[in-house]
Amino acid sequence: MENTTQKTEDLFLYNLESCKRLASNLQFSLQAVNLIYPFNDEVIKNITEENKQLLDAFILRFSKLQDLLGNKMFRLILVLEVEDIGFMMDILNKMEKFKIIDDAGEWVAIRQARNDAIHDYDLRSDKIAEKLNEIVTFAPKLFQVLRRVEEYTKNKFK
C-alpha cells in the first residue's frame, strides 16, 4: 500500500509541475491575446495570420491546462483522499467540497467552452468571437484552481 501511495504522490507532484508550466505558458498567451481582445465579428473576419497563431497557441494551452486539472489532478486528489472517483459530476462535486473549485456547474461550462474552442467547426465569425471571448474570461479561473491545488498540496504534504 505504501508503495502505491508513494507512486500516486509522485505522479501528483509531477502533474502539478506540468500544470505550473502550462499555466505559465497560458499566462504568456493570454497577455498576447489581450492585445486583440475582445473579439467580435469584425475582428475575426480581419484577423491576421500572426494573430491566428497567437489564438491557436492560447486555445491549445487553455485546453491542455483545463484537461490536466480536470482529468488528472482532480482524480489524483480523490485517490490521495481515498475517495471513490465515480463519474465526472461526482468528481466535480467533491472538488467543490474540497474548495478546489467554486462551482461544479461552472467547471462544466469551462469544459464545454474548451471543447467548443478545440472542436471549432462553426464558420460564422460572430460565433467564433463568442467562443473566444468565453475562454479568455475563463482563463483566470484556471489559474485560481491551480492556486487552490497548490494550497491543497502544501496542506497534504506538510
N, C-alpha and C positions, 0 to 999 in steps of 0.2 A: 504494500500500500504506500509506504514512504517513497519508494522509487517512482511510482505513478504520480504521486502528489508533486514530487520534485520536478518531474518532466512537465507537468501541467504548469507549474510556477515558471519554469524556464521558458516554455512556449508563450505564456502570458507576457513575460518581460520582453521577450524577443519581439512579439507583435506590438507591444507598447512602443518600443523603439521605432518600429516601422510606422506606426501611427504618427509619432512625433515628426519623423522625416516627411511623411506625406502632408502633414499639417503645415510644415514649413514651406513645402513646395506649393501647396494650395494658397497659402498666405501671399506668396510672391505673385502667383497668377491672379489672385483677387485684386491686388493692387494694380496690376496691369489692366485688368478688365474694367476696373472702376473708372478708367480714363474714357471709356466709351459707354458707360452705364449712365442712366437707364436706357434700356433698349426699347425701340418702337419699330413700327413698320418701315419707316424711312431709313433708320439706322441699319436695319437688317438688309434692306434692298441695296444699300450703297456700301456695304461692308467691304473693306479691302482684304486682300489675301493675307496680309500680315495680321490683321485683326481676327480673321478666321482662325489662324494658327493659335493666337492667344486664347480664343474661346475654346478651341479644341483641347488645348492643354488644361484650361480651367475645368472644363467638363470632365475630362479624364481624371484629374486629380481629386475633384469633388467626389466623383464616383468611387474611386479607389478608397478614399478615406471613409466614406459612408459605409461601404461594403465591409471594410476591415473592422470598423467599430461594431456594426450591426450583426455581422455574420460570424465573426471570430471572437472579438473581445467580450461581447455580451455573453456568449456561450461559455467562454472560459471563466468569466466571473461566476456564473452559475455552478460550474464544475468545482471551482475553488470553494464556493459556499456550500457544496454538497446539496445542491438543489436539483430537482428534476428539470430537465431542459424543456421538454414539451414543444408545442407549436410556437410560431413566431409571436403571436399575441401574448402567449404565456410568458415568453422571454421578455417582451417589452413591458408587460405589467410588473414583472419582477424588477426590471431596471428602474422603473418608476418608483417602486417601493424602496429600492436601494438608493434613490436620489441620484442616479446616473443620468436619467432623462427626466424632463419635467412632465411630459405627457406622452403616453403611448400613441395616441392618435396623431400627435404632431410628428412623431418619428415615422409613422406610416406615410404621412404626407411628404416628408423628406425623401423617403424611399421611393415614393411614386414620382416625385419630381426628378429624382436621379434616373429612374427608368425611362421617363419621358424624354429626358435630355439625351441619354445614351442611345435610345432607340427612336431617333427623331426621323419619322417618315413623313411628317407634315411639311408640305411645301409652302404653306401660307406664312408669309413673313410676320404677320401680326401674331400668329400662334407661336412661332419660333421665339419672338421677342418676349412673349408672355412666359414661356418656359424658362428662358434665360434669366429674366428678372426674378423669377421664383427661386432658382438655385443660388443666385447671387445673395438673395436675402436669407437663404438657409445656411450659407457657409459659416457665418459666425456661430450658429447653433452647433455645428460640428466641432468647432474649437472649444465651445463651452462643455460639450460632452466629453471631449478628450481631457480637459482640465479636471473634470469630475472623476474620470477613470484614473488619472494620476493621483488624485486625492485618495481614492479607494486604495491604490497601490501603497501609498505612504502608510495608511492605516493597517492594511493587511500584512505588509512585510516590514513591520517595525523592527 
